Amino acid sequence: MDDIGTYEERRFPAFRHPTLDTLELGRKKHHIPLLLEVDVTEARHFMQEFKARTGESLSFTGWAITCIGRAVSEHKYIQAMRKGRNRLIIFDDVDVSIIVERAVGHSDRASASLPMPYVVRRANTKTVKAINDEIRAAQTESLGAGEVQLGARRKAYLAKVFTLMPRFMRNLLVWRRLTNDPIFAKKAMGTVVVTSVGSGGSYSGYGWAIPIGIHPLVFALGSIARKPGVVGETIAIREYLSLTVLFDHDVTDGAPVFRFLRRLNELFEEGYGLDR
């Protein structure tokens, strides 16, 4: 009897190499992870009512970005980046990087779903509706063959050359500058990253993601669970988002981070930005 069984061997996709680079660089960051529960009952109820009334779905991630953009703009130091050994760059604008699933391919070949990076620029100045529409547009944006980032036209041949380079050359030409030049980093990847892993539905369990990233501020939107919570003097069934936050201990400390998180929690709980 064959102990191996059947299997399939495929070429490792070259476009995964930058992802591996990012994971390796992220492991070297002095990120401190925080696992939180945030009451998002009001926002969830509004989104359900909005869909029933208009037939249109609002992006939960888009709304979360609105809250994050506002909170970060009020505590800008939380997204600071180091410039060399002795300088910090503190940006006014909050540029949020997300991943958008896109179907790529050609009419004569089967398309595949690929995660594509997209940066919501100046998220702190945009409404929930504006960010929602921007994300929806990114999901259907025309994409040239070989392009690697939505919202930023990258020459296909340059992208291909980059992914095929040996790692030391990618480090020398791109990653070293990205980790040492805040202006270049903001232009290329924004100042904050938000990843979503299953926040679109509710269930009785909990789920916190522990992401790895190179941004100074990293968010992971996990599961949404229904459970009893205290509202005023009563106990009611509420919906809680499992939220993971990574902050860069090189540029900020615990007390400022908790002031930022307190404000972020207020925005989440009140359903900030959702018109009633």
N, C-alpha and C positions, 0 to 999 in steps of 0.2 A: 504493500500500500504506500502511495506517495504521501510523505508527510508535509510536503510543501503546498500542494494544491495548485490551483490556477492563479495567475496574477498578471498584471499588466505593467509594463515599464514605459514611462514617458520622459520626455526631456523636461528638465526643470526650467520653468519659464523665466526668461531673463528679466522680465519686469518685476520679479520678486526680489532681485538683488538690492535695490534701494531700500526696500522694507527691512531686509536683514541688516543693512547698514544702520538704519534708524533704531532698530532694537538694540544693536550693539552700543551705539552712542547713548541711548536712553538708559542703559544699565549703569553708565558712568555718572549720570546726573544725581545730585543729592536731593532727590525728591522724597518728601514725606507724605505718605498716603493717609487720608482720613476717610472713614466709612460712615456715611450719614443716612438718616431717614428724613425725608422731607414730605410734609403734608401737601399733596397736590389735588385735594378733593375739589376745591372751587374751580380750578382750571379744567379739570377733567369734566366736570358737570357742564361748564360753559361750552367746551368743545363738542360734547354730545348734543347739547341743545342747538348749537350753531349748525351742526351737520343735519339735524332733523329739520331745521327751519330753512336752510339754504341748499342742502344737498352737497355742500362742499366740506371737505375734511381739512382741518387745520393741522399743521405739523406740530406734534408735541415737541420734537427737537427744536423746531423753529421758535416756539414760544420759550423754551428753556434758554436758547441763545439770547433772546430778548432780555430775559431776567439776568443772565450772566453778564451781558454787555453793560447793563445799567449798573450792576453791583461793582464790576471792575472799574468802570469810569469814575465811581465815587471813591475807589481805593486803588488808584492807578499803580502804586508801588508793587502791587501783587503780581503785575505782569512785567516788572522790570527785567532787563537783560544786562548781563555784564559785558563791558567793553574793556578788554585787557584785564589787568589785575586790579586797577584802582579806579575804574569809572563804571557808572551805571547809566543806562539809557532808560528813561521812563516815558513811555509813549502816552499821548492823550487819546488816540483812537484805539478802539478794541477790535482787532481783526481776528475773526474766529474761523479756524480751519475745521472742516468736517469731511466725512467720506460720503460720497453719493454713489449708489449702485447704478451702473449704466450698462445697457445692452450695446455691445460693440460688435461690428462685423460688417460684411458686405452682402449685397443682395444675392450674390451667387454662392454664398457660404453661410453656414449656420452662425448666428450671433451667439455671443457668450456674455454673461453678466460679470462685470469687473468693477471693483471698488475704485473710484476715481477721487482724488483730492479736490476740494473746492474751498475757497476762502471767502467768507462773508465779510466784506470790508465795512469798517465803521458800524459795526453791529450796535454800538451804543447809541447811534442816532436814528435807528430804524424801528418802525413799528412791527408788531407781530405779523400783520398782513403783508408788509413789504418783504420781510424775511421769508415768510411762507411762500410768497410768489417767486422769490429769487431761488429758493430751493427747488420748487416745482419746475422752473425754467431750466435749472441746471440738469435736472433729470432727463430732460428732452433736448438739451443743447446739441446742435450738430457737432460731430467730432471727426476731425480728419484722421486718416489712417496714421497710427503711430503716435498721436498726441497723448500726453500723459497727465495733463491737469486741466480740469474744467475751468473756464473763466480766464484762462491765460494761454494764448496760442504758443505752443512749443513746436519747433520744427521736428518733424518725425525722425529725420536722420540723426539729429543731435540727441534725441531721447534714446534712440537705438544704440548709438555709440556709447552713451553714458552707461546704459545697463550692461553693455558687453565689456566695459573696461575692467581691468583688475581692481580689486578693492583699494589697494594703496593709491592708485591713480584717482579713483573717486574721492578718496579722503583728501588727497592733495589739491584737487581742482575744485571741489564743491564743499564737502563736509567740514573741512577745517575753517573755511571762510564762514560757513553757515553758523558754526558754533562760536565764532570770535567777532563777527561783524553784525551787531543788532539791526542795523539798517537793511542790510542784505537779507537777514533772516526774516524780518517783518515783511519785506516785499515778497519773499519766496513762500513763506508758510504761515504768516500771521503771527499773533502774539499769544493766542489761546487755542487749545484744541478741544473739541467736544466729540466724543464717540458714543454711539447709542447701541446698546446690546439688548434689545427686546423690551423697550419701554412702551411699545405700542399697545400692549394688552395687559389685562389684570389676571392674577391668579393668587392662590393662597400662600405661595412660597416666597422666598426672598432670594435675591441674587445680586451680589456686588461684583463688578469686574475690577480687576487690578491691572490697569493699562501700563504700558511702557511708552514714554514719549520724550521728546527733546525740547518741548515748549516749556516756558517758565510756569505755566498753569495748565493743568490737564484735568478734564472732566470725563467721567464715564457714567452715562445714564443706564442704570440697570433695570431690574424688574419693578413693576408696580403691584403692590400687594394690598388687599383689603383686610383691615383688622380694626378692633375697637381702639378709639382714641378719645381723649378728654377735650371737650369743646365747652368752654365756660365752666359750668358746674355739672355738666351732663356727660355721659359716655355715649358715643355714636360710632357707627361704622364709617371709617375714613379710608382714603386711598393714599398710600405712602410710596414714594419713589426711593429706591435704593440708589444713593448717589455717592460716587467715589470722587474725591478731589486730591490731586497731587500738587503740592506747591514746592517751589525751589527754595530750599533752606539756605542756599548761597546768598539770596537777595532779600529774604524776609524771615521773620521769626513768628513764634506761636501767637503772641498777643495780637499783632496786626492781622494775622490770618483769621483768628476767631472773630475779630470785629467785622471783617469782610464776610465771613460765613453767616454771622448773625443777620447782616443786611440781606444777604442772598436768601436766607431762609424766610425773611419777611416778604420778599418779593414773590417767592414761590407760593407761600401760603395765601397771599391775598389775590393771586391770579393776576399779577401785574401785566398791564398792557392789553388785557382782554376787555373790550368794550361791552358794557352790559345795558 
